[in-house]
Amino acid sequence: MRTITKTIVGSFLRKEAKSSGNTSTNGKSLFLHGNEIARHTANGIEVTNAGWSSNTTKERLNALPGVVIHQKDYRWYLNGFPWDGSWKLV
């Protein structure tokens, strides 16, 4: 896991604002290239790939607790189930 991922995701989980390179958090949401890819809700953390099936998006999301994303035959799976990248509570 990259240092930037550990740093920013850690800040997101602590609900602190932080920015580094192409990733940032305002404490409520996690952003990659300005696209919201995770957010705190009353029910927990929700994730999306924001339409970007990139390795960087996958790495940032995989750093979150309760998130395991893998890819097989160009298809993404979230926690073992096919996932189209739309918002999902984890």
Buried (B, 14 or more C-beta within 10 A) or exposed (E): EEEBBEBBBEBBBEEEEBEEEBBBBBBEBBBBBEBBBBBBEEEEBBBBBBEBBEEBBBBBBBBBEEBEBEEEEEEBEBEEEEBEBEBBEB
